[in-house]
């Protein structure tokens, strides 16, 4: 049961990373263009 919970948490963090990383990248790109 404990192992399953850890796996679920790992998948949750991977999912969050997949969603957040492109957004952060786009925001950085956007502010980079403003800075230029």
Buried (B, 14 or more C-beta within 10 A) or exposed (E): EEEEEEEEEEEEEEEEEEEEEEEEEEEEEEEEEEEE
